[in-house]
Amino acid sequence: MATAKQSNETLEIAPVESGTVSLAILGKSPLILNRMSEKAQHELLLPDGGRRSAAAKAQSLKHEPLREFRASPYTLESPESPTLLGIMSTAFKGAMRTAALDLPGATKARIGRLVYVEGEYVPIYGVPQVLMSVTRSADINHTPDVRTRCIVAKWAAFVSISFVKPLITAKSIVNLLAAGGVTAGVGDFRVEKGSGSFGRFTVTDAEDPEFLSVLSTGGRSVQEAAMAEPTAYDRQTADLLLWFDIELSRRTNG
């Protein structure tokens, strides 16, 4: 019978070192913020017990556009935050992981283990507007619906990324994030999904005039005012909002 021999060799494990790099992000296409609505969360937590009658449906609103608009972004409640709007930090990590699929020398799983975007949320600078667009539901018939979300046409952010050295370098982080801004993006209807082109971004210099312009014109106070008294992003949204207000008044007072 074979027996194992005890080895006197000492296993040496190199200490794990980490580095951090802070990068300026400038949006290259509008960002659609897509937090799950409270209505959808409530339905997941406590589903409606049964189907409503046609009369009950007629007495209730299917959509409340401005309420849906205000519910679509993550909001940073602390008054110390430089912005009201935020996006989950995992969105940028996801963009980097997607970029790793197309770049030599990196893998999605490796980036997932060795890279961490600091903070739960990344503050987003820019002026929010209302976007209403026709979408297709995920049901078997792909039923059309009108969805209202928050969109930021010109946006910027600071992203702080930690990584394990020397397995990854600061230069690799910059390259991965820049590539993720092109091939993946962040937010709803982003490039990664295939048919979308929203949420693209680039890594830029913190002194870039365009970057500084977004920061100076899209901070917390501006965003709070824009969320309270929003404007339409495009003509379709403006027309739908106008029709909704007129029709709601007619049905309510009629």
C-alpha positions in Angstrom: 0.0 0.0 0.0 1.4 3.4 -0.9 1.8 5.9 1.8 2.1 9.6 1.6 5.3 11.2 2.6 5.4 14.3 4.7 7.1 17.2 2.8 9.3 19.7 4.6 8.9 22.2 1.8 7.4 25.6 2.8 4.7 27.0 0.7 5.2 30.7 0.2 2.2 32.9 -0.8 3.0 36.3 -2.1 1.0 39.1 -0.4 -1.9 40.4 -2.4 -1.6 44.1 -3.3 -4.2 46.3 -4.6 -4.2 49.5 -6.6 -6.8 52.2 -7.2 -7.3 54.5 -10.1 -9.9 57.3 -10.4 -11.1 58.1 -13.9 -13.2 60.7 -15.5 -16.1 59.4 -17.7 -17.8 61.5 -20.4 -21.0 60.2 -22.1 -20.9 59.8 -25.8 -24.6 58.9 -26.2 -27.6 59.6 -24.0 -27.9 57.5 -20.8 -31.3 55.9 -20.0 -31.7 55.2 -16.3 -33.6 52.0 -15.7 -34.2 51.2 -12.1 -37.0 48.7 -11.6 -40.1 50.6 -10.7 -41.6 50.4 -7.2 -44.8 49.1 -8.7 -42.9 46.1 -10.3 -41.0 45.5 -7.0 -44.3 45.5 -5.0 -45.8 43.0 -7.5 -42.8 40.7 -7.0 -43.0 41.0 -3.2 -46.8 40.6 -3.0 -48.5 39.6 -6.3 -52.0 40.7 -7.0 -54.3 37.9 -5.9 -56.4 37.7 -9.1 -57.4 39.3 -12.4 -59.4 42.5 -12.3 -62.6 43.0 -14.1 -62.9 45.2 -17.2 -64.8 47.8 -15.0 -62.0 47.8 -12.4 -59.4 48.3 -15.1 -61.4 51.2 -16.6 -61.3 53.0 -13.3 -57.5 52.7 -12.8 -54.6 54.1 -14.7 -52.2 51.8 -16.4 -49.5 54.4 -16.5 -48.6 57.5 -14.6 -45.8 59.0 -16.8 -44.3 61.5 -14.5 -44.4 59.2 -11.5 -42.7 56.5 -13.6 -40.1 59.0 -14.8 -39.2 60.0 -11.2 -39.0 56.3 -10.1 -36.7 55.2 -13.0 -33.3 56.5 -11.7 -31.5 55.6 -8.5 -31.4 58.7 -6.3 -28.7 59.5 -3.9 -30.5 60.8 -0.8 -27.5 62.3 1.1 -27.4 66.0 0.6 -23.6 65.7 0.6 -23.7 63.8 -2.6 -22.7 66.0 -5.6 -25.6 64.7 -7.6 -29.1 63.5 -7.1 -28.9 60.8 -9.9 -26.8 57.7 -9.6 -26.2 54.4 -11.3 -25.1 51.1 -9.7 -21.3 50.8 -9.8 -21.7 47.3 -11.1 -22.8 48.7 -14.4 -19.3 49.9 -15.1 -17.8 46.7 -13.9 -20.2 44.9 -16.2 -19.0 47.0 -19.1 -15.4 46.1 -18.4 -16.3 42.4 -18.2 -18.1 42.6 -21.5 -15.1 44.3 -23.1 -12.8 41.5 -21.8 -14.7 39.1 -24.2 -13.3 41.0 -27.2 -9.8 41.9 -26.0 -6.8 39.5 -26.0 -5.2 38.6 -22.6 -8.4 39.1 -20.5 -11.4 37.0 -19.6 -14.8 38.0 -18.2 -14.3 35.8 -15.2 -10.8 37.1 -14.5 -12.0 40.7 -14.5 -14.9 39.8 -12.3 -12.5 38.4 -9.7 -9.7 41.0 -9.9 -11.6 44.3 -10.4 -13.9 46.2 -8.1 -15.7 49.5 -8.7 -15.7 51.5 -5.5 -19.1 52.4 -3.9 -22.5 51.0 -4.3 -23.6 53.9 -6.7 -21.7 56.2 -9.0 -23.0 59.8 -9.1 -24.1 60.8 -12.5 -23.9 64.5 -13.6 -26.2 65.9 -16.3 -29.7 67.2 -16.7 -32.5 64.6 -16.6 -35.4 64.7 -19.0 -38.5 62.6 -19.7 -38.3 59.9 -22.3 -41.4 58.0 -23.5 -40.9 55.2 -26.0 -42.8 52.3 -27.4 -41.4 49.0 -26.1 -42.2 45.3 -26.4 -43.1 43.3 -23.3 -41.4 40.0 -22.5 -44.6 38.0 -22.8 -45.1 35.4 -25.5 -46.9 37.9 -27.8 -44.4 40.7 -27.2 -47.2 43.0 -26.4 -46.4 46.7 -27.2 -46.4 49.2 -24.4 -45.3 52.8 -23.7 -42.5 53.0 -21.1 -41.5 56.2 -19.4 -37.9 56.6 -18.2 -35.4 59.2 -17.2 -32.8 60.1 -19.8 -29.7 62.2 -19.5 -28.6 63.5 -22.9 -25.1 64.8 -21.8 -23.7 63.1 -18.8 -20.4 62.5 -17.0 -19.1 60.7 -13.9 -16.0 59.9 -11.8 -15.3 56.2 -11.4 -12.9 54.8 -8.8 -11.7 51.3 -9.6 -9.6 49.0 -7.4 -7.7 46.1 -8.9 -5.3 43.3 -7.8 -1.6 44.0 -8.6 0.5 42.9 -10.4 -2.1 40.6 -12.1 -3.7 43.7 -13.5 -2.1 47.1 -14.2 -3.6 50.6 -14.1 -3.1 50.9 -17.8 -5.1 47.7 -18.4 -8.0 49.2 -16.3 -8.0 52.3 -18.4 -8.0 50.3 -21.6 -10.8 48.0 -20.4 -13.0 50.8 -19.2 -12.5 52.7 -22.5 -13.3 49.6 -24.5 -16.4 48.9 -22.3 -17.6 52.4 -23.2 -17.6 51.5 -26.9 -18.7 47.8 -26.9 -21.0 47.6 -23.9 -22.1 51.0 -22.4 -24.3 51.4 -19.3 -28.0 51.9 -18.7 -31.0 50.8 -20.7 -31.0 50.0 -24.4 -27.2 50.0 -24.3 -24.8 48.8 -27.0 -24.2 45.5 -25.3 -27.9 44.5 -25.9 -27.3 44.5 -29.6 -29.9 46.8 -31.0 -29.3 49.8 -28.7 -26.8 52.6 -29.0 -27.4 54.4 -25.7 -25.1 54.6 -22.7 -21.8 54.8 -24.6 -18.9 56.7 -22.9 -15.2 57.4 -23.1 -12.4 57.9 -20.5 -11.3 61.5 -20.6 -9.1 64.0 -18.9 -10.6 65.5 -15.7 -9.7 68.9 -17.2 -11.5 68.3 -20.5 -13.7 71.4 -21.1 -16.7 69.3 -22.2 -16.4 67.2 -19.1 -16.2 70.2 -16.8 -19.1 71.8 -18.6 -21.4 68.8 -17.8 -20.2 68.9 -14.1 -20.9 72.6 -13.8 -24.3 72.5 -15.4 -25.6 69.1 -14.2 -25.0 69.0 -10.4 -27.5 68.1 -7.6 -29.4 71.4 -7.5 -30.0 71.4 -11.2 -31.1 67.8 -11.2 -33.5 68.3 -8.3 -35.2 71.2 -10.2 -35.3 69.1 -13.4 -36.9 66.2 -11.7 -39.5 68.4 -10.1 -40.4 70.3 -13.3 -39.2 68.0 -16.1 -39.0 68.7 -19.8 -39.5 66.2 -22.7 -36.4 64.7 -24.4 -38.0 64.6 -27.9 -41.1 65.5 -29.9 -42.7 62.1 -29.4 -42.5 62.4 -25.7 -43.8 65.9 -25.7 -46.8 64.9 -27.8 -47.6 61.8 -25.6 -47.4 63.9 -22.4 -49.7 66.5 -23.9 -52.2 63.9 -25.1 -52.1 62.1 -21.7 -52.8 65.3 -19.8 -55.7 66.3 -22.1 -57.2 62.8 -22.1 -56.9 62.3 -18.4 -58.6 65.6 -17.7 -61.4 64.7 -20.1 -62.0 61.3 -18.5 -61.8 62.6 -15.0 -64.1 65.5 -15.5 -66.3 64.0 -18.2 
